[in-house]
Amino acid sequence: MTSISYVQQQRITRLCVRCGLLLMQYGAESAVVVDLSKRLGFALGMSSVECSLNFNAITLTTICNERCITTTRDTINQSINVNLLVQIQQIVNKTEATVDRNELIDRTTLAFDELDKTVYPTWLVSIFVGASCAAFAYLNGGSWSITAVTFIAGMVAMFTRIYLAKHHFNPFITVIVTAFIASLIGATTYYFDIGNNADIAVASSVLLLVPSFPLINSFSDILKGYVNIGVGRAVFTYMLTLSACVGIVMALVLLRIQHWGF
């Protein structure tokens, strides 16, 4: 591809920003987003690629033969999908390794169109999340009855969270409702005096709301120099944690748990 037309450069710019956008939406850290977007642009024949990230937007510029094209896209948070991130990295690697430059843009576009975005069924995810919460309760000394209640609470809460996310509810409202339901079910161990330690059931039921992946990404972004987006992700994570606390307190107040001063 010795000579790149303006139309071809437009398509390459769209591919690069599409790459970065997908990476941001599905949980990649900022350094990976910038690196893969630039590598894709260079592999497709650009002489320079510049990428700027905000918490909810990406701006990308390609330069070829002293011709500059800039585009900006808004991002929408999706659930974390590491499989999709790996597929995008494989596309970039394959594009870089391609010797035959003919129709490379078309082949790369087709590869992005054919990305496998399938996820596990909701019921399966809910069961395994409930099992992980129950396992944590059991390892912390909970009786079998505490473990069973924790399993039900975690499973129902995860099902609720996925349902609300699919219907595009505000993420903070989603977390509040999920924490409320998980705590409501877990706190029945207080209300009906089930098991040996009701505190374990309540604490373990909301483990699915711990925002570990976004928190790690926020620290990684700050340490690697992407302070703005790192701080934005950190604030978003802390707001999710606060929302979970609100949901837990609402459930305990509703049940008038004596242990909390009622």
Phi, psi and omega in degrees: 000076185286324181237124183250123180281171179297318179297318178295320179295323175300315180296320179295318178299317179296322178295317181296315181289329175295318177301309180296322181296314179297319179297317179294318184294328186253020164103011179284150176285161188299320181298322179291319179301310182294316183298311183291324178296317179292316181299321179295318179297315178297319181295332181269002171111006179283146178276336178204143176225125178243137184226130178236133185244140167239175182299323183234023180202158176226134177241129184226139179234132173246143179233129179212126181054042180062020177251130188242132175231129181237139177219152180231140179226142173277147178253149176236124182296129175243173175291151182295132181221091183294327179301319179293321178298320179294319179299318179296318178297322178294323177297315180296316179299318180294321179296318179295326184275353183287128179272319180283110185275353180293131178057027180294323179296317180297318181292322178292319177300317179297321179297320177290324178295331185262016177302136180274106182256014181292148179232169179292152179300150182302317183296324181290316178299317181298318180296315183289325176293317176299320179294322179293320176296318179295321179296320178297318179298317181294318180293338179266015172097010179287145177287175180296326179292320176297317179298318181295316179296320179297319178300313180295317181297314180295320181294312180295320180296317180293320177300318179295317181297316180295319180299313180294322179295320179295333179264015170061040172288155174306132184301327180288320176296320178301315181292320179299312181295318180296314179296322179298314182293316179299315181290325180298315179289316180296324182286351174298340175294329171290310191295321182252010177055055181263136172076189187263338182205101184292334180300325181296319181296316181293316182293320184284333184292336184255013181298331181295346181266359179291117185276063186293313183297310177299325180293318177297317178299320181296316178295320179297318179298316181295317181293332182264009172099356178267069190293316185301307182289330177295316178294320178299316178294323179295316178297319178299319180295316180294326177293324175297318179296317177298320179297320178297319178297320178299315179297319180297313181296320178301317180294317182291325177291320180299320180277354179052055180292125184296330182297339181260018171099008180265000000 
